């Protein structure tokens, strides 16, 4: 099978008679594969059994939206920690106006210096933020410090596949503040072990979350944006500024590469 998918085709094979009509072949790809939504990460978290009376750390919690979701879904208390003051300010407003805001607190801090005493949390929730962490082993050791004995960490992150070219990886990392080596899944798993954790679950989400999202939205906008940003770069840079241009371009490519298999979403459950 592998050889059938990689052996170069001839012109006759590409344009000759097939056992199926072109329209029928394309039609097969128009049927949904029933992809899971991004909220499936909460389903993974639910397997930890943390509920009312539990205390959870949402590390890299941005504007506390996930912390509020966790509190509403599971009835647990949540501390959302983020290193960006603007996110803390937004989160403070949302917490004050949310029905479950009394269960949520947010603080300025980083994963390498978590503002909490030893053995505080029953579980840690981390979505799409480990890629920004330079000292990953130190960060995971810090997570161990604040976890109660037997506690677990649920981590979502994105990793390169063999389809991602080195130049693509370098460009994405530079434009989206990815720390060196953070796109390397094997390195991530070795670092998890070196920090004293055992991997219990690896859920290779791949493109499912994006498929679910894009089936409900017009996903072609991302392709169009990337094409326009590339074709008329100078005008966009002049209009937007260099920094917004790079981040918008990087985010569009980040999404497209996840869609076409150059990047792979994964969810891990790790336990000390």
C-alpha positions in Angstrom: 0.0 0.0 0.0 2.8 2.4 0.9 4.5 1.9 -2.4 1.2 2.5 -4.2 0.9 5.9 -2.6 4.5 7.0 -3.2 5.5 5.6 -6.6 5.6 8.3 -9.2 2.6 8.2 -11.6 2.7 8.3 -15.4 0.9 10.8 -17.5 -1.3 8.0 -18.7 -2.2 7.1 -15.2 -3.1 10.7 -14.3 -5.2 11.4 -17.4 -6.2 8.0 -18.5 -9.2 5.8 -17.7 -9.9 5.1 -14.0 -12.1 2.5 -12.4 -14.2 5.5 -11.0 -15.4 8.7 -12.6 -13.6 12.0 -11.5 -16.9 13.4 -10.1 -17.5 10.3 -8.0 -14.0 10.3 -6.6 -14.3 14.0 -5.6 -17.8 13.3 -4.2 -16.3 10.8 -1.7 -14.4 13.6 -0.1 -17.5 15.7 0.4 -18.9 13.5 3.2 -18.1 14.4 6.8 -16.0 12.0 8.8 -17.9 13.2 11.9 -14.9 14.9 13.5 -14.9 15.7 17.2 -15.1 19.3 18.3 -12.4 21.0 20.3 -14.5 20.5 23.5 -13.5 16.8 23.3 -10.5 17.9 25.4 -13.0 18.3 28.2 -14.1 14.7 27.7 -10.5 13.7 28.2 -10.3 15.8 31.3 -13.5 14.2 32.7 -11.8 10.9 32.9 -9.7 12.3 35.8 -12.8 12.4 38.0 -12.3 16.0 39.2 -15.6 17.6 40.2 -17.1 19.6 43.0 -14.5 20.2 45.7 -11.6 19.8 43.2 -9.1 22.4 42.5 -7.7 22.8 38.9 -4.9 24.9 37.5 -5.4 26.2 33.9 -1.9 27.2 33.0 -1.6 29.7 30.1 -5.3 30.3 30.6 -5.4 33.5 28.5 -8.7 35.4 29.3 -9.9 32.6 31.7 -12.5 31.4 29.2 -11.3 27.8 29.6 -11.2 28.2 33.4 -14.9 29.3 33.3 -15.8 26.4 31.1 -14.1 23.9 33.5 -15.9 25.5 36.5 -19.3 25.3 34.7 -18.8 21.8 33.4 -17.3 20.1 36.5 -18.2 22.4 39.4 -14.5 22.6 40.4 -12.5 25.6 41.5 -10.0 26.9 38.9 -7.0 29.1 39.0 -6.2 30.6 35.6 -2.5 31.7 35.3 -1.3 33.6 32.3 1.9 35.7 31.6 0.2 38.5 29.7 -1.4 41.3 31.7 -3.9 42.2 28.9 -5.3 38.6 29.2 -5.6 39.0 33.0 -7.4 42.2 32.6 -9.9 40.7 30.1 -10.3 37.6 32.3 -11.1 39.6 35.4 -14.0 41.3 33.7 -15.4 38.0 32.3 -15.0 36.3 35.6 -17.0 39.0 37.4 -19.8 38.7 34.9 -20.0 34.9 34.6 -22.5 32.7 36.5 -19.6 30.4 37.7 -17.1 33.2 38.2 -17.2 32.7 42.0 -15.3 29.4 41.3 -12.5 31.0 39.2 -9.6 33.2 40.0 -6.9 34.5 37.6 -3.3 35.5 38.4 -0.3 36.8 36.5 2.4 34.2 36.3 4.2 31.6 34.2 4.4 27.9 34.0 8.0 28.1 35.2 7.0 30.0 38.4 3.4 29.1 39.2 1.9 31.4 41.9 0.7 28.6 44.2 2.0 26.5 47.1 3.2 22.9 46.8 0.6 20.1 46.3 -2.2 22.5 45.7 -4.1 21.2 42.6 -5.9 18.0 41.8 -5.2 18.4 38.1 -3.6 20.8 35.6 -5.2 21.8 32.2 -2.9 23.1 29.5 -4.2 24.0 26.0 -2.0 25.0 23.1 0.7 26.8 25.2 3.6 24.5 25.8 5.0 25.5 22.4 6.0 28.8 23.9 7.9 27.4 26.8 11.7 27.4 26.4 12.6 25.5 29.6 10.0 22.7 29.2 11.6 20.3 31.7 11.7 23.0 34.3 8.1 23.9 33.6 7.0 20.3 34.0 9.0 20.0 37.3 7.1 23.1 38.5 3.8 21.4 37.5 4.8 18.4 39.7 5.5 20.7 42.6 2.0 22.2 42.6 0.2 18.9 41.9 -1.2 16.8 44.7 0.1 13.3 44.9 -1.5 11.3 42.1 -2.6 14.4 40.2 -2.5 14.5 36.4 -1.9 17.0 33.6 -4.0 17.2 30.5 -2.0 18.8 27.7 -3.0 19.8 24.2 -0.2 20.9 21.8 0.7 20.8 18.1 3.6 19.0 16.7 5.3 18.7 13.3 4.9 15.7 11.1 7.5 14.5 8.5 5.6 16.6 5.9 6.7 19.9 7.5 9.8 21.2 5.8 12.6 22.7 8.0 12.1 26.2 6.4 8.4 26.0 7.1 9.1 25.0 10.7 11.6 27.8 11.2 9.2 30.4 9.7 6.3 29.3 11.9 8.4 29.2 15.0 9.7 32.7 14.4 6.3 34.3 13.6 4.4 32.6 16.4 6.9 32.7 19.2 7.5 28.9 19.3 10.4 27.9 21.4 13.2 25.9 19.7 12.3 22.2 19.5 8.8 22.6 20.7 7.4 21.2 17.4 9.3 18.0 18.0 6.9 15.4 19.4 9.6 12.9 20.3 11.6 15.5 22.2 8.4 16.5 24.0 7.8 13.0 25.1 11.4 12.5 26.3 11.2 15.7 28.3 8.0 14.5 29.9 9.8 11.4 31.1 12.9 13.3 32.2 10.6 15.5 34.3 9.3 12.5 36.2 6.0 12.0 34.5 4.4 8.9 32.8 2.3 9.3 29.7 -1.0 7.6 30.2 -2.9 8.7 27.1 -1.9 10.0 23.7 -4.9 11.1 21.6 -3.8 12.0 18.1 -6.5 14.4 17.3 -4.8 15.4 14.0 -7.1 17.6 12.0 -10.4 16.6 13.7 -11.0 19.8 15.7 -10.4 21.9 12.6 -12.6 19.7 10.4 -15.4 20.2 12.9 -14.9 23.9 13.0 -14.5 24.4 9.2 -17.5 22.3 8.4 -19.5 24.9 10.4 -17.7 27.9 8.9 -16.1 29.0 5.6 -12.7 27.4 6.0 -11.6 28.7 2.6 -11.1 32.1 4.1 -7.9 30.9 5.6 -6.5 29.8 2.3 -7.6 33.0 0.6 -6.0 35.1 3.4 -2.7 33.2 3.1 -2.7 33.6 -0.7 -3.4 37.3 -0.5 -0.9 37.9 2.3 1.7 36.2 0.1 0.9 37.9 -3.2 0.6 41.4 -2.0 3.0 41.3 0.9 4.4 44.9 0.7 1.0 46.5 0.6 -0.2 44.5 3.6 3.0 45.3 5.6 2.6 49.0 4.8 -1.1 48.9 5.8 -1.0 46.6 8.9 2.6 46.9 10.1 5.2 44.2 10.2 4.2 42.6 13.5 0.5 42.1 12.7 1.4 40.9 9.2 3.7 38.2 10.6 1.3 37.0 13.2 -1.8 37.0 10.9 0.2 35.1 8.2 1.6 32.7 10.8 -1.8 31.9 12.2 -3.3 31.3 8.8 -0.4 28.9 7.9 -0.6 27.3 11.3 -4.3 26.4 10.6 -3.6 25.3 7.0 -0.7 23.1 8.0 -2.8 21.4 10.7 -5.5 20.8 8.1 -3.2 19.2 5.5 -1.2 17.1 7.9 2.1 19.1 8.2 1.2 19.7 11.8 -0.7 17.3 14.2 -2.8 18.2 17.2 -2.4 15.8 20.2 -3.8 15.6 23.7 -1.8 13.9 26.4 -2.6 12.8 29.9 0.5 12.6 32.0 0.9 11.7 35.7 3.8 11.9 38.1 
